[in-house]
Amino acid sequence: MGRAITIEILEEIEQYLKGTLTEAKHKAFEEKMFADELLREEVIIQKQLYAMHHTPTKNSVPLEVDEETLHQLKETLKSKEIQALSNKIRQAGKTYIAEKPTIKKSRKKHLYYYIAASIAILLTTTLFLINSKPSLQEYYNDNVNWENLPSFTTKGDTENNFSKGEIHFKKKDYYKAIESFKTIPKNDKLYPYSLLYIGASYDQLNENENALNAFENVAKLTDFEEHSKGYWYSLLLYLKTNNKEKAKEMKTIILKDKNNYNYKKALQLNL
């Protein structure tokens, strides 16, 4: 991350969060925090660690912090893997102290800071990964995969219009695919899937408005179990067209329900 977490830094953060710094040092620390992004991240992490262990703090972080990033950090802190590793690090420190009864109080305190530093390094790395985001276009490229659309065509089945549409789509004859899928009636069980294929076809043709219209229609089919795919594919299209605000709107909708398609991906997407 560029700068090591030292005992002195952790002590200063602890004093800041507990409100024990003098007025002059408090002001100086906040000025340093405004100028140092890594220090800000460490203060946020330590504050969340205190909260996780139900330890009250007096000072909040007087900064504009991305709520989505904080939410992701909190979710990470709650994860079984992080809590297990955190407890393992702490228990290792306690065991060492118990086995060394003659260890000086000052060294015990320093050891606890090293334990906290180990956890903070782990979480700082996690926060760094959260904030290391690809460009919107790159994210679209990495996540759009029309080859994974469900297939309902069996070998030799070329009679019905849906099968014809699939065949045209696989041959990249997208206009013919659209023509075939548009003949599927609304009362047909394959109608929602025809909309997905229509949206994907328009996307491949770079007719983005038509593609969005198809995916919006999918999202409206709330009786369709996979209707939330409409939100996800709309989000990807907004990323493709660099419409960050509309992509955020789609992300907000997806995050309202953990059962929505690609909820976890949307949660990790930092816009």
Backbone bond lengths (Angstrom), bond angles and torsions (degrees), N, CA, C in turn:
res aa  C-N    CA-C-N  psi(-1)  N-CA   C-N-CA  omega(-1)  CA-C   N-CA-C  phi
1 M - - - 1.465 - - 1.526 112.33 -
2 G 1.346 116.31 -6.27 1.443 118.20 174.60 1.513 114.23 105.71
3 R 1.340 120.12 -30.07 1.452 121.58 -179.48 1.525 108.33 -141.40
4 A 1.348 115.94 133.31 1.464 120.41 -176.74 1.521 110.37 -73.34
5 I 1.318 115.19 147.98 1.463 120.78 173.91 1.517 107.12 -85.45
6 T 1.307 116.73 116.46 1.465 120.90 -177.75 1.523 110.01 -105.39
7 I 1.333 114.46 164.69 1.463 120.34 176.68 1.519 110.05 -60.11
8 E 1.338 115.75 -39.35 1.466 119.78 -178.78 1.537 111.01 -62.18
9 I 1.338 115.84 -42.40 1.466 119.39 178.95 1.521 110.45 -63.51
10 L 1.336 116.65 -45.45 1.462 120.48 -179.95 1.520 112.10 -62.65
11 E 1.337 116.01 -38.77 1.472 119.77 178.67 1.522 110.84 -64.82
12 E 1.338 115.39 -40.97 1.467 119.44 -179.26 1.531 110.28 -67.38
13 I 1.335 116.61 -40.35 1.466 120.54 177.42 1.528 109.69 -62.84
14 E 1.334 116.32 -43.49 1.468 120.49 179.82 1.535 110.56 -60.08
15 Q 1.327 116.35 -45.89 1.463 120.42 -179.59 1.530 110.83 -64.76
16 Y 1.323 116.11 -37.32 1.465 119.78 178.61 1.524 110.61 -64.43
17 L 1.327 116.27 -49.36 1.463 120.38 -177.46 1.530 112.12 -66.55
18 K 1.318 116.90 -31.09 1.464 119.90 179.82 1.526 112.36 -88.02
19 G 1.341 116.37 -6.24 1.460 120.07 176.39 1.507 114.33 75.24
20 T 1.342 116.96 29.11 1.467 119.69 -177.55 1.528 113.23 -102.46
21 L 1.334 117.47 1.44 1.465 119.95 177.26 1.524 109.88 -74.75
22 T 1.310 116.28 150.62 1.458 119.27 173.85 1.530 107.96 -67.79
23 E 1.301 115.81 163.86 1.461 119.89 -178.33 1.522 111.53 -57.27
24 A 1.340 115.87 -41.87 1.469 120.38 -178.46 1.534 110.84 -67.15
25 K 1.341 115.65 -43.29 1.467 119.41 -179.22 1.531 111.17 -70.02
26 H 1.339 115.20 -34.60 1.465 120.08 177.77 1.530 109.43 -61.42
27 K 1.330 116.25 -46.59 1.462 121.03 179.88 1.524 110.79 -63.90
28 A 1.332 116.14 -42.40 1.468 120.96 -178.89 1.533 110.44 -65.16
29 F 1.344 116.48 -39.10 1.457 120.11 -179.39 1.528 110.51 -66.05
30 E 1.348 116.29 -41.82 1.458 118.88 179.93 1.527 111.30 -65.94
31 E 1.323 117.45 -36.80 1.461 120.42 176.75 1.525 110.42 -63.48
32 K 1.334 114.90 -40.80 1.469 119.86 178.44 1.526 110.53 -66.07
33 M 1.326 115.94 -36.56 1.455 121.39 -178.80 1.524 110.88 -68.09
34 F 1.313 116.82 -39.36 1.468 120.76 178.37 1.528 110.73 -63.39
35 A 1.340 116.17 -32.25 1.467 120.71 -175.33 1.527 113.02 -88.93
36 D 1.328 117.00 -13.15 1.465 120.58 -172.49 1.523 110.36 -124.70
37 E 1.335 116.13 104.25 1.464 120.64 -177.06 1.529 111.86 -62.19
38 L 1.335 117.01 -39.54 1.463 120.08 -178.75 1.525 111.11 -65.83
39 L 1.332 116.47 -37.73 1.454 119.67 177.32 1.520 110.26 -65.38
40 R 1.337 116.99 -40.77 1.465 120.31 176.88 1.528 110.70 -58.08
41 E 1.322 116.06 -44.24 1.459 119.80 -179.94 1.522 111.01 -62.09
42 E 1.332 116.35 -40.70 1.467 119.53 -179.12 1.524 111.63 -67.75
43 V 1.330 116.59 -36.12 1.466 119.72 177.54 1.531 109.56 -65.01
44 I 1.332 116.33 -43.34 1.465 120.71 178.20 1.517 110.33 -60.53
45 I 1.330 116.26 -45.77 1.465 120.54 -179.47 1.517 110.98 -61.93
46 Q 1.346 117.02 -46.32 1.465 119.56 -178.91 1.531 111.01 -63.94
47 K 1.329 116.21 -38.21 1.463 119.33 178.48 1.529 110.54 -62.89
48 Q 1.337 116.42 -41.64 1.457 119.77 178.20 1.528 111.62 -67.37
49 L 1.340 116.33 -34.73 1.469 119.50 176.35 1.525 110.76 -63.91
50 Y 1.331 116.20 -42.46 1.469 119.64 176.38 1.521 110.37 -59.43
51 A 1.330 116.05 -45.34 1.466 120.50 -179.26 1.518 110.90 -62.38
52 M 1.337 116.18 -39.79 1.459 120.53 -179.35 1.534 111.08 -61.98
53 H 1.338 116.54 -33.47 1.464 121.32 179.89 1.536 112.10 -99.69
54 H 1.345 114.66 18.27 1.469 121.65 174.38 1.530 112.27 56.29
55 T 1.329 115.81 38.18 1.461 121.14 176.60 1.527 108.26 -104.56
56 P 1.328 117.55 117.65 1.472 119.83 -176.46 1.522 112.47 -68.89
57 T 1.319 116.34 148.92 1.458 121.98 174.77 1.523 107.98 -127.43
58 K 1.311 115.92 150.85 1.467 120.95 -177.01 1.517 112.16 -90.99
59 N 1.308 116.51 -39.12 1.463 120.15 -176.12 1.515 111.42 -96.71
60 S 1.322 114.68 133.36 1.456 119.13 170.81 1.520 107.22 -88.99
61 V 1.319 116.32 173.43 1.458 119.35 177.86 1.526 107.38 -90.81
62 P 1.330 118.98 108.53 1.469 121.93 -174.59 1.515 112.53 -78.49
63 L 1.337 115.20 59.08 1.448 120.17 -176.19 1.509 109.31 -138.53
64 E 1.324 115.72 159.34 1.457 119.58 173.01 1.517 107.42 -80.36
65 V 1.318 115.48 106.00 1.455 120.30 -178.94 1.513 108.57 -110.30
66 D 1.322 117.50 132.85 1.451 122.32 179.45 1.523 109.84 -60.97
67 E 1.342 116.07 116.42 1.461 119.97 -176.99 1.519 111.95 -61.43
68 E 1.323 117.04 -34.89 1.462 119.74 -179.90 1.521 110.50 -66.37
69 T 1.349 116.60 -39.05 1.458 120.27 178.20 1.516 110.07 -64.96
70 L 1.344 116.30 -42.77 1.464 119.71 177.68 1.520 110.69 -61.69
71 H 1.323 116.00 -40.90 1.466 119.96 179.28 1.520 110.13 -61.55
72 Q 1.327 116.17 -42.18 1.453 120.05 179.30 1.526 110.72 -65.14
73 L 1.347 116.21 -40.29 1.463 120.05 178.96 1.516 110.65 -64.02
74 K 1.341 116.82 -42.94 1.457 120.39 178.75 1.525 111.16 -62.57
75 E 1.334 115.92 -41.14 1.463 119.87 178.37 1.521 109.87 -63.55
76 T 1.346 116.37 -38.34 1.459 120.45 178.50 1.521 110.62 -64.65
77 L 1.343 116.21 -43.47 1.459 120.76 179.37 1.523 111.87 -61.94
78 K 1.335 115.97 -32.53 1.456 120.47 -178.68 1.521 112.67 -79.27
79 S 1.327 116.74 -15.38 1.458 119.47 -174.68 1.521 110.68 -63.70
80 K 1.305 115.46 147.23 1.465 121.32 -178.65 1.521 111.36 -60.75
81 E 1.352 116.28 -37.57 1.462 119.82 -177.51 1.530 111.37 -64.02
82 I 1.346 116.10 -46.41 1.465 120.00 -178.32 1.532 110.60 -67.64
83 Q 1.335 116.74 -44.03 1.467 118.97 -179.44 1.519 110.78 -64.76
84 A 1.331 117.18 -37.83 1.462 120.05 179.24 1.524 110.36 -65.17
85 L 1.349 116.37 -43.49 1.460 119.96 179.23 1.520 110.90 -67.07
86 S 1.337 116.79 -41.12 1.454 120.96 177.58 1.525 110.87 -58.83
87 N 1.331 116.43 -47.16 1.470 120.76 179.99 1.520 111.22 -64.88
88 K 1.334 116.24 -36.11 1.461 120.33 179.80 1.518 110.85 -65.13
89 I 1.332 116.09 -43.06 1.469 120.23 178.86 1.521 110.65 -63.86
90 R 1.347 115.54 -44.75 1.467 119.78 -179.88 1.527 111.12 -64.95
91 Q 1.330 116.86 -42.29 1.450 119.62 -178.53 1.517 111.27 -65.88
92 A 1.337 116.59 -36.11 1.459 120.32 177.94 1.524 110.16 -62.15
93 G 1.337 115.86 -40.31 1.459 120.11 178.31 1.519 112.02 -66.14
94 K 1.339 117.05 -43.30 1.470 121.02 179.79 1.522 111.08 -64.55
95 T 1.346 115.84 -40.10 1.469 119.96 179.39 1.517 110.31 -63.05
96 Y 1.337 115.43 -41.74 1.466 119.32 -179.97 1.523 110.31 -62.86
97 I 1.339 115.54 -43.75 1.467 119.73 -179.42 1.531 110.55 -64.28
98 A 1.345 116.24 -41.06 1.465 120.41 -179.90 1.524 111.62 -63.65
99 E 1.328 115.35 -33.68 1.468 120.15 -178.98 1.519 112.06 -80.78
100 K 1.344 116.42 -11.44 1.468 121.46 -179.76 1.534 109.24 -122.59
101 P 1.333 117.16 70.84 1.473 119.75 -175.87 1.514 114.14 -62.87
102 T 1.338 117.04 -20.02 1.468 119.22 -178.01 1.516 112.96 -90.18
103 I 1.336 116.25 -0.18 1.460 119.14 -178.67 1.530 110.47 -61.83
104 K 1.298 117.24 136.64 1.460 121.83 -177.30 1.524 111.02 -67.16
105 K 1.346 113.78 150.93 1.466 119.83 -179.28 1.512 111.50 -57.49
106 S 1.322 117.89 -40.69 1.464 121.36 -178.37 1.520 110.83 -64.29
107 R 1.342 115.69 -37.37 1.457 119.10 179.23 1.520 110.65 -71.75
108 K 1.334 116.72 -34.00 1.467 119.66 176.01 1.521 110.08 -61.64
109 K 1.327 115.02 -44.19 1.455 119.39 -179.95 1.525 110.78 -61.83
110 H 1.341 115.11 -42.64 1.454 119.11 179.11 1.519 111.02 -64.26
111 L 1.341 116.66 -37.67 1.457 119.97 179.46 1.522 110.59 -63.02
112 Y 1.340 116.59 -42.64 1.458 119.68 177.89 1.528 110.74 -61.27
113 Y 1.333 116.01 -36.07 1.463 118.38 177.71 1.522 111.16 -67.77
114 Y 1.320 116.88 -36.80 1.462 119.76 176.52 1.533 110.79 -63.59
115 I 1.336 115.95 -38.41 1.469 120.45 177.07 1.527 108.92 -61.60
116 A 1.339 115.58 -49.04 1.468 120.23 179.20 1.523 110.61 -60.77
117 A 1.326 116.44 -37.98 1.465 120.43 179.87 1.522 110.99 -65.12
118 S 1.332 116.41 -39.29 1.468 120.08 179.05 1.518 110.79 -61.20
119 I 1.330 115.71 -43.35 1.462 120.46 178.99 1.522 109.98 -66.99
120 A 1.329 115.84 -42.62 1.471 119.87 -178.46 1.519 111.63 -63.58
121 I 1.339 116.73 -38.19 1.469 120.17 178.31 1.519 109.76 -60.91
122 L 1.336 115.07 -43.86 1.464 119.92 178.87 1.526 110.91 -59.47
123 L 1.318 116.17 -46.19 1.456 120.33 -176.29 1.524 111.98 -74.62
124 T 1.328 116.71 -32.93 1.463 119.51 176.03 1.526 109.94 -63.20
125 T 1.330 115.37 -40.38 1.468 120.06 176.68 1.519 110.21 -61.81
126 T 1.350 115.75 -42.37 1.464 120.50 178.44 1.520 110.57 -61.23
127 L 1.336 116.67 -45.57 1.466 121.02 179.93 1.520 110.49 -63.57
128 F 1.333 115.95 -38.12 1.467 119.95 178.32 1.522 110.42 -62.00
129 L 1.343 116.33 -42.76 1.458 120.57 179.70 1.523 111.18 -65.96
130 I 1.350 115.72 -37.07 1.461 119.82 178.03 1.522 110.20 -61.23
131 N 1.343 115.09 -41.83 1.460 119.50 -174.72 1.526 113.26 -86.37
132 S 1.343 117.49 -9.22 1.459 120.30 177.28 1.519 108.74 -84.43
133 K 1.293 115.73 84.56 1.453 119.50 -172.28 1.528 111.20 -105.84
134 P 1.329 116.10 144.45 1.458 119.13 176.44 1.524 110.04 -73.78
135 S 1.315 117.02 171.65 1.457 120.17 175.70 1.517 108.42 -67.53
136 L 1.337 116.30 162.76 1.459 120.52 -179.31 1.527 110.77 -59.54
137 Q 1.322 116.20 -43.01 1.470 120.40 -179.87 1.529 110.63 -64.20
138 E 1.331 116.37 -40.90 1.461 120.41 178.83 1.519 111.03 -63.22
139 Y 1.330 115.94 -39.83 1.458 118.88 179.81 1.524 110.39 -64.75
140 Y 1.314 116.03 -41.39 1.469 120.50 176.34 1.530 109.71 -59.40
141 N 1.330 116.61 -48.81 1.460 120.54 -178.56 1.523 112.29 -60.39
142 D 1.332 116.08 -37.71 1.465 120.40 -177.02 1.525 112.99 -75.30
143 N 1.325 117.29 -22.05 1.461 119.62 -171.74 1.517 115.36 -113.72
144 V 1.319 117.17 -18.47 1.454 117.56 177.91 1.525 108.22 -82.16
145 N 1.304 116.47 124.80 1.463 120.47 -177.02 1.517 108.19 -145.85
146 W 1.314 114.98 84.24 1.461 119.45 -174.56 1.528 112.47 -69.98
147 E 1.328 117.23 -13.35 1.460 119.28 176.79 1.523 111.59 -66.22
148 N 1.344 115.82 -18.09 1.465 120.17 -178.23 1.529 113.40 -90.12
149 L 1.323 117.53 3.53 1.459 118.97 176.05 1.529 109.20 -62.02
150 P 1.329 117.92 140.85 1.475 120.19 -177.17 1.520 112.21 -61.89
151 S 1.323 115.26 139.08 1.469 120.86 179.22 1.523 109.49 -107.10
152 F 1.315 115.53 136.26 1.463 121.07 178.62 1.529 111.01 -121.46
153 T 1.332 114.62 17.48 1.458 120.18 -178.66 1.519 109.69 -102.72
154 T 1.307 116.43 124.98 1.459 121.21 175.32 1.520 109.48 -95.63
155 K 1.320 115.36 163.71 1.458 120.62 -177.33 1.527 110.42 -58.14
156 G 1.302 115.55 128.35 1.454 120.47 179.05 1.515 114.28 83.85
157 D 1.345 116.35 -2.71 1.468 120.27 -178.95 1.524 109.63 -89.08
158 T 1.299 116.49 99.01 1.472 120.71 -179.50 1.523 111.74 -129.46
159 E 1.334 115.46 14.04 1.457 119.83 -173.49 1.521 113.09 -82.47
160 N 1.352 117.04 -44.85 1.466 117.66 -174.87 1.522 111.20 -85.61
161 N 1.321 115.53 161.04 1.463 121.37 -174.17 1.525 113.13 -67.35
162 F 1.341 116.52 -31.59 1.466 118.10 178.48 1.523 109.86 -65.07
163 S 1.322 116.49 -45.07 1.467 120.32 178.41 1.525 110.92 -61.33
164 K 1.334 115.59 -41.53 1.471 119.63 177.79 1.531 110.30 -60.76
165 G 1.339 114.88 -41.46 1.457 119.06 178.99 1.518 111.86 -61.99
166 E 1.334 116.43 -43.07 1.468 120.55 178.13 1.522 111.15 -59.90
167 I 1.326 115.34 -45.10 1.467 119.97 -178.69 1.522 110.62 -62.22
168 H 1.326 116.56 -44.45 1.472 119.83 177.38 1.533 110.60 -62.05
169 F 1.328 116.37 -40.70 1.467 120.79 -178.77 1.530 110.25 -62.63
170 K 1.321 116.29 -45.67 1.468 119.93 -179.35 1.524 111.63 -65.63
171 K 1.326 115.97 -28.47 1.468 120.11 176.99 1.531 111.73 -84.67
172 K 1.327 115.95 1.23 1.466 123.18 -179.54 1.525 112.59 64.97
173 D 1.324 114.79 25.68 1.464 120.25 174.22 1.530 106.38 -95.93
174 Y 1.337 114.61 75.77 1.466 120.71 -165.58 1.526 113.78 -69.28
175 Y 1.313 118.29 -35.04 1.468 118.93 179.68 1.530 110.82 -65.72
176 K 1.317 116.97 -41.19 1.460 119.79 177.09 1.524 110.86 -66.96
177 A 1.341 115.53 -36.06 1.470 119.69 177.46 1.522 109.72 -61.14
178 I 1.328 116.88 -45.37 1.461 121.93 179.54 1.524 110.79 -60.40
179 E 1.330 115.78 -43.83 1.474 119.99 179.59 1.526 110.59 -58.51
180 S 1.319 116.64 -43.54 1.470 120.80 -179.06 1.526 111.22 -67.14
181 F 1.332 117.01 -46.97 1.464 120.35 -176.62 1.531 111.65 -67.33
182 K 1.310 116.87 -29.75 1.471 119.86 -179.02 1.537 112.04 -69.25
183 T 1.309 117.22 -14.57 1.476 119.76 178.72 1.524 112.42 -84.09
184 I 1.338 117.48 -7.70 1.466 120.45 -179.16 1.521 108.85 -73.70
185 P 1.335 118.25 121.23 1.474 120.17 -177.96 1.525 112.74 -70.71
186 K 1.320 116.17 157.04 1.466 121.46 -176.45 1.521 113.36 -64.44
187 N 1.337 116.37 -25.42 1.466 118.82 -179.13 1.526 112.39 -86.43
188 D 1.324 116.75 0.27 1.464 121.00 178.57 1.530 108.49 -80.86
189 K 1.328 116.20 139.69 1.475 119.87 -178.58 1.535 112.07 -65.03
190 L 1.318 116.45 -18.76 1.462 120.01 179.38 1.532 112.70 -91.89
191 Y 1.318 116.67 -0.20 1.468 120.12 -177.93 1.537 112.80 -56.63
192 P 1.352 119.43 -46.93 1.472 118.34 179.24 1.526 112.80 -59.72
193 Y 1.325 116.03 -36.88 1.463 119.53 179.66 1.536 110.66 -70.91
194 S 1.329 115.74 -32.55 1.471 118.17 176.83 1.526 109.65 -63.52
195 L 1.350 116.80 -36.96 1.465 120.10 177.47 1.528 111.07 -64.47
196 L 1.334 115.95 -39.75 1.467 119.29 178.25 1.524 110.41 -61.88
197 Y 1.323 116.27 -43.27 1.464 119.73 179.03 1.527 111.29 -66.87
198 I 1.329 116.00 -37.68 1.468 119.54 178.21 1.533 109.85 -63.01
199 G 1.334 115.91 -45.27 1.461 120.03 178.43 1.514 111.90 -61.21
200 A 1.349 115.91 -43.23 1.469 120.14 179.38 1.527 110.75 -64.57
201 S 1.329 116.56 -38.72 1.465 120.29 179.74 1.524 110.99 -64.65
202 Y 1.327 115.86 -45.93 1.469 119.01 178.01 1.524 111.24 -63.21
203 D 1.335 116.17 -36.00 1.459 119.83 177.75 1.522 110.15 -61.67
204 Q 1.324 116.53 -45.30 1.461 120.43 179.82 1.520 111.71 -64.49
205 L 1.313 116.21 -26.74 1.466 120.88 177.74 1.530 111.96 -88.03
206 N 1.348 115.45 0.22 1.470 122.20 -177.51 1.524 112.78 61.29
207 E 1.326 116.07 27.49 1.463 120.96 171.56 1.528 107.04 -95.87
208 N 1.325 113.60 77.06 1.463 120.70 -167.07 1.530 114.05 -65.14
209 E 1.320 117.24 -37.41 1.466 119.74 -179.75 1.524 110.79 -64.48
210 N 1.324 116.54 -42.69 1.459 120.17 177.80 1.526 111.03 -65.20
211 A 1.323 115.86 -37.68 1.464 120.11 178.65 1.529 110.15 -64.18
212 L 1.318 116.61 -45.43 1.472 121.05 179.05 1.524 111.11 -61.99
213 N 1.298 116.24 -39.96 1.465 120.43 179.39 1.534 110.46 -60.50
214 A 1.329 116.44 -41.61 1.462 120.34 179.06 1.519 111.21 -64.68
215 F 1.334 116.92 -43.94 1.463 120.25 -178.48 1.532 111.64 -70.09
216 E 1.326 116.46 -33.81 1.467 119.79 175.75 1.530 110.31 -64.21
217 N 1.315 116.80 -36.35 1.465 120.61 177.45 1.526 111.49 -68.24
218 V 1.331 115.98 -34.11 1.469 119.32 175.13 1.530 109.76 -63.10
219 A 1.319 115.83 -45.11 1.470 120.60 -177.97 1.526 112.14 -62.18
220 K 1.317 116.80 -28.43 1.470 121.06 -179.40 1.527 112.64 -75.23
221 L 1.328 117.04 -16.49 1.468 120.68 -177.70 1.527 109.63 -83.99
222 T 1.327 116.38 69.89 1.464 120.90 -172.72 1.527 113.74 -64.13
223 D 1.335 117.16 -18.06 1.467 119.60 175.67 1.525 111.41 -78.43
224 F 1.321 116.19 -14.48 1.465 122.40 178.21 1.523 108.08 -81.88
225 E 1.319 116.72 123.16 1.466 121.38 -173.22 1.525 112.55 -56.63
226 E 1.314 117.03 -32.82 1.464 120.68 -176.56 1.526 112.42 -104.18
227 H 1.327 116.49 28.19 1.469 118.60 -176.61 1.527 112.49 -62.84
228 S 1.350 117.23 -25.39 1.469 119.63 -178.31 1.530 112.38 -68.75
229 K 1.339 116.74 -11.41 1.470 118.57 172.76 1.532 109.76 -61.60
230 G 1.312 115.58 -28.46 1.461 119.44 177.57 1.517 111.61 -60.85
231 Y 1.352 116.79 -39.20 1.468 120.64 177.70 1.531 110.03 -65.08
232 W 1.340 115.50 -46.19 1.464 119.85 -175.63 1.524 111.75 -63.55
233 Y 1.338 116.30 -47.14 1.455 118.64 -178.38 1.527 111.20 -69.39
234 S 1.325 117.07 -30.82 1.473 119.30 173.89 1.519 109.85 -64.56
235 L 1.340 116.47 -42.07 1.464 120.83 178.04 1.527 110.17 -57.80
236 L 1.333 116.17 -46.56 1.468 119.32 179.87 1.527 111.88 -61.76
237 L 1.330 115.82 -39.62 1.471 118.88 179.33 1.526 110.93 -65.14
238 Y 1.332 116.93 -38.13 1.465 119.57 177.99 1.524 110.82 -66.82
239 L 1.330 116.93 -34.62 1.463 119.71 175.56 1.526 110.05 -66.37
240 K 1.316 115.76 -42.40 1.468 121.01 179.65 1.527 111.10 -58.70
241 T 1.331 115.80 -39.26 1.470 120.22 -177.74 1.529 112.12 -92.78
242 N 1.344 115.02 9.82 1.471 121.47 175.89 1.525 112.99 62.79
243 N 1.332 115.85 29.55 1.464 120.55 178.07 1.523 108.14 -96.73
244 K 1.323 115.40 82.70 1.466 121.80 -173.36 1.516 112.81 -64.26
245 E 1.315 117.04 -38.61 1.462 120.55 -177.46 1.526 111.28 -64.73
246 K 1.333 116.92 -44.38 1.464 120.03 179.20 1.525 110.76 -69.10
247 A 1.338 116.15 -33.64 1.470 119.69 176.24 1.526 110.07 -63.19
248 K 1.335 116.37 -39.46 1.471 120.64 177.34 1.527 110.72 -62.84
249 E 1.327 115.80 -39.68 1.469 119.77 178.69 1.520 110.58 -60.75
250 M 1.333 116.15 -44.06 1.467 120.28 179.06 1.523 110.95 -64.89
251 K 1.328 115.59 -39.66 1.463 119.52 179.14 1.526 110.28 -62.26
252 T 1.318 116.71 -42.88 1.468 121.45 179.12 1.520 110.82 -59.94
253 I 1.321 116.38 -41.53 1.473 120.85 179.32 1.528 110.00 -64.35
254 I 1.328 116.37 -45.31 1.472 120.34 -179.13 1.524 110.99 -61.52
255 L 1.333 116.90 -39.74 1.462 120.60 -175.88 1.528 113.63 -75.63
256 K 1.307 117.00 -2.87 1.469 119.61 176.66 1.518 112.66 -74.30
257 D 1.322 116.35 -18.26 1.466 120.22 -177.12 1.531 109.16 -143.73
258 K 1.324 116.17 119.62 1.464 120.72 -178.30 1.526 112.51 -64.61
259 N 1.322 116.53 -16.01 1.462 119.87 178.97 1.520 112.90 -85.04
260 N 1.329 116.43 -6.12 1.461 119.32 179.56 1.526 111.18 -65.55
261 Y 1.307 115.15 149.68 1.458 121.33 -177.89 1.528 110.97 -58.92
262 N 1.326 115.88 130.07 1.471 124.19 179.10 1.530 112.34 57.93
263 Y 1.331 115.74 38.33 1.473 120.59 177.47 1.532 111.19 -55.43
264 K 1.332 116.38 -46.68 1.468 120.04 -176.76 1.524 111.91 -64.92
265 K 1.334 116.21 -38.32 1.467 119.03 177.81 1.518 110.20 -64.86
266 A 1.324 115.93 -40.51 1.471 120.12 179.64 1.525 110.12 -65.10
267 L 1.325 116.42 -37.94 1.463 121.74 179.44 1.520 110.56 -62.56
268 Q 1.320 116.73 -38.48 1.462 121.42 -177.26 1.529 113.12 -83.40
269 L 1.316 116.10 -12.58 1.465 120.23 -178.79 1.517 109.90 -74.47
270 N 1.310 117.05 117.04 1.461 122.36 -177.71 1.517 109.03 -100.40
271 L 1.331 115.13 107.98 1.469 119.92 -178.38 1.533 110.45 -104.60
